[in-house]
């Protein structure tokens, strides 16, 4: 029997993205769209501001008339009127005059600069200017924040509070976004107990399931959690049901090929379309992916470091694609290695969990060697990859890291 080499990480991700398509779109009010991905480019309906507006409380002037003005050589102008934000009146600035303007007020016709009030003195019906002002000083031109017809936000971008604000300024009350996925996370194993239940001797709580659910919640996804014993018929029932009701399924445990690793066998009985099972990453090599009833299904190993790494490198990017995100990976930042990182296999991508310290212009990455797997994962702030073709990353080298916090 000829054994084929498992897929590399890049090929596995490519297959995953090819088979997953974003969910249906919904139209909601702006605030209800927070943390969801835009389903289309959004164009500004109006200019904002809709006028040339004053950035200061002060005086609208003709720039050339205050050229060279100083405290020792001030310029005196006649006060022609006053304009506040929202006023519709238009008081023209003629030669030799100035108009009092408040912040946000429309720049009067004829004026091309605003002198801030701290550089002025009021005298009966006039104002004395003690500083010059080049054309455009303290003026926010029409359409500076958003210009009608221009793209305000691109498809796939997450709606953040700041983005919601600028979309409102652009004339939008509603937004079209990709629906948030419901992800079913199924922990398998006779030794696994749901958190909160009594813990018999020899059992352990389903911490993997909770960690994965936390990651899904971080990205605004809905989560349904299940714990299932290593019984083929029960796994068959739960997997079939969740494939009907959820948008994606993630299994934790039972991913390998021993007598008690039943997940892949049950998925075959259910008729899933396997894309891959086992890839060249460590930890996390037993990760698998395919479609069941058209829904993405991710198989993850049960060992905590492998479980989380398989999720972060394969399942999370796939789920983010399902949710319509433009950026489907973890945030990336350059870090400097505090110590040498070594891997075992040149043809595998090998990952290391670590913490970060801000000692220099670039954060320093400290590889976690602690014996406790769960504590190491809980303390980890970043992940660094030793890429295929390399087994050593020297101390001091600046590399890209995936940020977990």
C-alpha positions as CSV (number, residue, x, y, z in Angstrom):
1,X,0.0,0.0,0.0
2,X,1.4,3.4,-1.0
3,X,1.0,6.1,1.6
4,X,0.5,9.6,0.3
5,X,2.1,12.5,2.2
6,X,-0.6,14.6,4.0
7,X,-1.5,18.0,2.6
8,X,0.6,21.0,3.6
9,X,-1.0,23.9,5.5
10,X,-1.4,26.2,2.5
11,X,-3.0,23.5,0.3
12,X,-5.4,22.5,3.2
13,X,-6.4,26.2,3.6
14,X,-6.9,26.5,-0.1
15,X,-9.2,23.5,-0.2
16,X,-11.1,24.8,2.8
17,X,-11.7,28.2,1.3
18,X,-12.7,26.7,-2.1
19,X,-15.5,24.7,-0.5
20,X,-16.9,27.3,1.9
21,X,-19.1,30.2,0.8
22,X,-20.4,33.0,3.0
23,X,-23.9,32.6,4.5
24,X,-27.0,34.5,3.3
25,X,-27.1,38.3,3.8
26,X,-29.5,40.2,6.1
27,X,-30.4,43.9,6.3
28,X,-30.4,45.3,9.7
29,X,-30.1,48.6,11.5
30,X,-26.6,49.9,11.9
31,X,-26.1,49.0,15.6
32,X,-27.6,45.5,15.0
33,X,-24.8,45.0,12.4
34,X,-21.9,45.4,14.9
35,X,-19.3,42.7,14.6
36,X,-20.8,41.3,11.5
37,X,-19.2,41.4,8.0
38,X,-20.5,43.8,5.3
39,X,-22.0,41.9,2.4
40,X,-21.3,44.6,-0.1
41,X,-19.3,47.7,-0.7
42,X,-21.1,50.6,1.0
43,X,-21.2,54.0,-0.8
44,X,-21.8,57.4,0.8
45,X,-25.2,58.9,0.0
46,X,-24.2,62.4,1.0
47,X,-21.2,64.6,1.6
48,X,-20.1,65.0,5.2
49,X,-19.8,67.7,6.1
50,X,-22.4,69.0,3.6
51,X,-20.8,72.5,3.7
52,X,-17.4,74.1,4.1
53,X,-17.4,74.3,7.9
54,X,-15.5,76.2,10.5
55,X,-13.2,74.1,12.8
56,X,-13.0,76.8,15.4
57,X,-14.9,79.5,17.2
58,X,-13.5,82.6,15.5
59,X,-13.8,85.0,12.6
60,X,-14.2,84.3,8.9
61,X,-11.9,86.5,6.9
62,X,-10.3,87.1,3.5
63,X,-6.8,85.6,3.9
64,X,-5.0,88.2,2.0
65,X,-6.3,91.0,4.3
66,X,-4.7,89.5,7.4
67,X,-1.4,88.6,5.8
68,X,1.4,89.6,8.1
69,X,-0.9,90.5,11.0
70,X,0.9,90.3,14.5
71,X,0.3,91.6,18.0
72,X,2.6,94.5,17.2
73,X,1.0,95.1,13.8
74,X,-2.6,94.0,14.0
75,X,-5.3,94.3,11.3
76,X,-8.7,95.8,12.2
77,X,-11.8,94.6,10.3
78,X,-15.4,95.7,10.5
79,X,-17.7,93.0,12.0
80,X,-20.4,92.2,9.5
81,X,-22.4,89.6,11.3
82,X,-22.5,86.2,13.1
83,X,-23.1,82.6,12.0
84,X,-23.7,79.5,14.1
85,X,-23.8,75.8,13.2
86,X,-27.0,75.0,11.4
87,X,-27.8,78.6,10.4
88,X,-29.2,79.1,7.0
89,X,-28.4,82.8,6.7
90,X,-25.5,83.8,4.4
91,X,-23.7,86.9,5.5
92,X,-21.1,87.8,2.9
93,X,-17.5,88.7,3.9
94,X,-16.7,91.8,1.8
95,X,-13.3,93.4,1.7
96,X,-12.5,95.1,5.0
97,X,-15.0,92.9,7.0
98,X,-15.1,89.7,9.1
99,X,-18.0,87.5,10.2
100,X,-18.1,85.9,13.6
101,X,-18.4,82.1,13.1
102,X,-18.8,79.3,15.7
103,X,-17.5,75.7,15.4
104,X,-19.5,73.8,12.7
105,X,-20.9,77.0,11.1
106,X,-21.0,77.4,7.3
107,X,-18.1,79.5,6.0
108,X,-19.7,82.7,4.7
109,X,-19.4,83.6,1.0
110,X,-16.3,85.6,0.3
111,X,-14.2,84.2,3.2
112,X,-11.4,81.7,2.7
113,X,-9.9,81.4,6.2
114,X,-10.9,81.4,9.9
115,X,-8.9,83.2,12.6
116,X,-9.3,81.4,16.0
117,X,-10.8,83.8,18.6
118,X,-7.8,83.6,20.9
119,X,-5.9,85.7,18.4
120,X,-8.5,88.5,18.2
121,X,-9.9,91.4,20.2
122,X,-13.4,92.8,19.9
123,X,-13.8,96.6,19.8
124,X,-17.3,98.0,19.4
125,X,-18.4,97.0,15.8
126,X,-15.0,95.7,14.8
127,X,-12.5,93.0,15.5
128,X,-8.7,93.3,15.7
129,X,-6.7,90.4,14.2
130,X,-3.3,89.6,15.6
131,X,-2.2,86.7,13.5
132,X,-2.2,85.8,9.8
133,X,-4.2,83.0,8.3
134,X,-3.4,81.3,5.0
135,X,-6.2,80.2,2.7
136,X,-8.1,77.2,4.2
137,X,-6.9,77.8,7.8
138,X,-9.4,76.3,10.3
139,X,-11.8,75.3,7.5
140,X,-13.1,71.7,7.0
141,X,-14.0,71.4,3.3
142,X,-17.3,69.9,2.2
143,X,-17.1,66.1,1.8
144,X,-13.8,65.8,3.8
145,X,-15.1,62.9,6.0
146,X,-17.1,61.2,3.3
147,X,-17.8,62.2,-0.3
148,X,-21.1,61.3,-2.0
149,X,-20.7,58.3,-4.3
150,X,-17.4,57.2,-2.7
151,X,-16.9,53.8,-0.9
152,X,-17.2,54.3,2.8
153,X,-16.6,50.6,3.7
154,X,-15.5,47.6,1.7
155,X,-17.3,44.2,1.4
156,X,-16.0,41.8,4.1
157,X,-15.1,44.5,6.6
158,X,-16.4,44.2,10.1
159,X,-18.9,46.8,11.3
160,X,-17.2,48.4,14.3
161,X,-18.5,51.3,16.4
162,X,-16.3,53.7,14.4
163,X,-17.4,52.3,11.1
164,X,-21.1,52.5,12.1
165,X,-20.5,56.2,12.9
166,X,-19.0,57.1,9.6
167,X,-21.7,55.1,7.8
168,X,-24.3,57.1,9.7
169,X,-22.6,60.3,8.6
170,X,-22.7,59.0,5.0
171,X,-26.5,58.8,5.2
172,X,-27.1,55.1,6.2
173,X,-29.5,53.9,8.8
174,X,-29.4,50.2,7.7
175,X,-26.6,47.9,6.6
176,X,-26.4,44.7,4.6
177,X,-24.3,42.1,6.4
178,X,-23.6,38.4,6.3
179,X,-25.6,36.4,8.9
180,X,-23.8,35.3,12.0
181,X,-23.1,31.5,11.8
182,X,-24.4,29.0,14.4
183,X,-21.6,26.7,15.2
184,X,-22.2,23.3,16.8
185,X,-19.2,22.1,18.9
186,X,-19.3,18.5,19.8
187,X,-16.9,17.0,22.3
188,X,-16.6,13.2,22.1
189,X,-15.2,10.7,24.6
190,X,-16.3,8.5,27.4
191,X,-13.9,10.4,29.7
192,X,-15.4,13.8,28.9
193,X,-18.0,15.5,31.2
194,X,-19.9,18.7,30.5
195,X,-18.8,21.6,32.7
196,X,-21.0,22.0,35.7
197,X,-21.9,18.3,36.0
198,X,-20.5,16.1,38.8
199,X,-17.0,14.8,37.9
200,X,-16.5,11.1,38.6
201,X,-13.0,9.7,39.2
202,X,-11.0,9.3,36.1
203,X,-13.1,11.8,34.1
204,X,-12.3,15.3,33.0
205,X,-14.3,18.4,32.0
206,X,-14.7,19.4,28.4
207,X,-12.4,22.3,28.5
208,X,-11.5,22.1,24.8
209,X,-15.2,22.6,23.9
210,X,-15.3,25.7,26.1
211,X,-12.2,27.2,24.6
212,X,-13.4,26.7,21.1
213,X,-16.8,28.1,22.0
214,X,-15.0,31.1,23.4
215,X,-13.2,31.7,20.2
216,X,-16.4,31.5,18.2
217,X,-18.1,33.9,20.6
218,X,-15.2,36.4,20.3
219,X,-16.0,36.6,16.6
220,X,-19.7,37.2,17.1
221,X,-20.7,33.6,16.2
222,X,-23.5,31.7,18.0
223,X,-22.5,28.5,19.7
224,X,-24.3,25.2,20.6
225,X,-22.3,22.8,22.8
226,X,-22.7,19.0,23.0
227,X,-20.9,16.2,24.9
228,X,-21.2,12.7,23.3
229,X,-19.9,9.4,24.5
230,X,-17.7,7.2,22.2
231,X,-20.8,5.3,20.8
232,X,-21.1,5.3,17.1
233,X,-24.9,5.4,17.0
234,X,-25.0,8.4,19.4
235,X,-22.3,10.3,17.5
236,X,-24.3,9.5,14.3
237,X,-27.5,10.9,15.8
238,X,-25.9,14.1,17.1
239,X,-23.8,14.8,14.0
240,X,-26.8,14.3,11.7
241,X,-29.0,16.5,13.8
242,X,-26.4,19.3,14.1
243,X,-25.7,19.2,10.3
244,X,-29.5,19.9,9.9
245,X,-29.7,22.7,12.4
246,X,-26.3,24.5,12.6
247,X,-24.4,26.3,9.9
248,X,-21.1,24.5,10.7
249,X,-20.0,21.7,13.0
250,X,-16.7,21.3,14.9
251,X,-15.9,18.0,16.6
252,X,-13.4,17.7,19.4
253,X,-11.7,14.3,20.1
254,X,-12.0,11.0,18.3
255,X,-10.1,12.4,15.3
256,X,-7.4,9.7,14.8
257,X,-7.6,6.1,13.8
258,X,-7.7,4.0,17.0
259,X,-10.6,1.8,17.9
260,X,-12.3,4.6,19.9
261,X,-11.7,7.3,17.3
262,X,-15.1,7.1,15.7
263,X,-15.8,10.6,14.3
264,X,-14.4,10.0,10.8
265,X,-16.0,6.6,10.5
266,X,-19.4,8.0,11.5
267,X,-19.1,10.9,9.0
268,X,-18.4,8.4,6.3
269,X,-21.7,6.6,7.2
270,X,-23.5,9.9,7.0
271,X,-22.1,10.5,3.5
272,X,-19.9,13.5,4.1
273,X,-17.6,14.8,1.4
274,X,-14.1,14.6,2.9
275,X,-11.6,17.2,1.7
276,X,-8.7,16.1,3.9
277,X,-8.0,14.3,7.1
278,X,-4.5,14.9,8.6
279,X,-2.2,17.7,7.4
280,X,1.4,18.6,7.9
281,X,1.2,20.8,10.9
282,X,2.3,20.2,14.5
283,X,0.6,20.2,16.8
284,X,-2.7,19.5,15.2
285,X,-1.9,17.0,12.4
286,X,-5.1,15.0,12.9
287,X,-7.4,17.9,11.8
288,X,-9.9,17.1,9.1
289,X,-12.4,19.0,7.0
290,X,-15.3,18.2,4.7
291,X,-18.9,18.9,3.9
292,X,-22.0,17.2,5.4
293,X,-25.4,18.1,3.9
294,X,-23.5,21.1,2.4
295,X,-22.4,22.3,5.8
296,X,-18.7,22.6,6.8
297,X,-17.5,20.0,9.3
298,X,-14.1,20.3,11.0
299,X,-12.6,17.4,12.9
300,X,-10.2,18.3,15.6
301,X,-8.0,16.0,17.8
302,X,-8.6,15.8,21.5
303,X,-5.2,16.8,22.9
304,X,-5.6,20.4,24.0
305,X,-2.5,21.9,22.2
306,X,-3.4,20.0,19.0
307,X,-7.1,20.8,19.4
308,X,-6.6,24.5,19.6
309,X,-3.9,24.7,17.0
310,X,-6.1,22.8,14.5
311,X,-8.9,25.2,15.2
312,X,-6.8,28.3,14.9
313,X,-5.1,27.3,11.6
314,X,-8.0,25.6,9.8
315,X,-11.4,25.7,11.5
316,X,-11.3,29.4,12.5
317,X,-10.3,30.7,9.0
318,X,-13.0,28.5,7.5
319,X,-15.6,29.8,9.9
320,X,-14.6,33.4,9.2
321,X,-15.0,32.8,5.5
322,X,-18.5,31.4,6.3
323,X,-19.2,34.6,8.2
324,X,-18.2,36.7,5.2
325,X,-15.0,38.2,6.8
326,X,-12.5,39.8,4.4
327,X,-9.6,38.9,6.7
328,X,-9.9,35.2,7.7
329,X,-6.9,34.8,9.9
330,X,-5.6,35.9,13.3
331,X,-4.1,39.4,13.6
332,X,-0.4,39.4,12.6
333,X,2.5,41.4,14.1
334,X,6.3,41.2,13.8
335,X,8.1,39.9,16.9
336,X,11.7,39.3,17.9
337,X,12.5,35.8,19.1
338,X,13.9,35.8,22.7
339,X,15.5,32.3,22.1
340,X,16.1,29.9,19.3
341,X,13.0,27.9,18.1
342,X,13.6,24.4,16.9
343,X,11.4,22.0,15.0
344,X,11.7,18.3,14.2
345,X,10.4,18.0,10.6
346,X,11.6,20.1,7.7
347,X,8.5,19.3,5.6
348,X,6.0,20.3,8.2
349,X,4.8,23.7,9.5
350,X,5.4,23.6,13.3
351,X,3.8,26.1,15.7
352,X,5.0,27.4,19.1
353,X,2.9,29.1,21.7
354,X,4.5,32.1,23.5
355,X,4.1,35.3,25.5
356,X,5.1,38.8,24.5
357,X,7.1,41.5,26.2
358,X,7.5,45.1,25.0
359,X,11.2,45.6,25.5
360,X,12.0,47.4,22.3
361,X,10.5,48.8,19.1
362,X,9.4,45.2,18.3
363,X,7.7,43.0,20.9
364,X,9.8,40.0,22.1
365,X,8.4,36.5,21.8
366,X,9.1,34.1,24.7
367,X,8.4,30.4,23.9
368,X,6.3,28.7,26.6
369,X,7.9,25.5,27.9
370,X,5.6,24.9,30.8
371,X,4.5,21.3,31.6
372,X,0.9,22.2,32.0
373,X,-0.8,22.2,28.5
374,X,-3.9,24.1,29.6
375,X,-1.9,26.7,31.6
376,X,0.5,27.2,28.6
377,X,-2.4,27.8,26.3
378,X,-4.2,30.1,28.7
379,X,-1.1,32.2,29.1
380,X,-0.2,32.3,25.4
381,X,-0.4,35.7,23.7
382,X,0.9,34.7,20.3
383,X,1.8,31.8,18.0
384,X,5.0,31.6,15.9
385,X,5.3,29.2,12.9
386,X,8.5,27.4,12.0
387,X,7.6,27.1,8.3
388,X,8.1,24.2,5.9
389,X,11.7,23.9,4.8
390,X,13.1,25.1,8.1
391,X,13.8,23.5,11.4
392,X,15.5,26.4,13.2
393,X,14.6,30.0,13.8
394,X,17.6,31.7,15.5
395,X,17.3,33.9,18.6
396,X,16.9,37.6,17.7
397,X,15.3,36.9,14.4
398,X,12.2,39.0,13.6
399,X,9.3,36.9,12.4
400,X,5.6,37.2,11.9
401,X,3.4,36.1,14.8
402,X,-0.3,35.4,15.1
403,X,-1.7,37.3,18.0
404,X,-4.1,35.6,20.4
405,X,-4.8,38.7,22.4
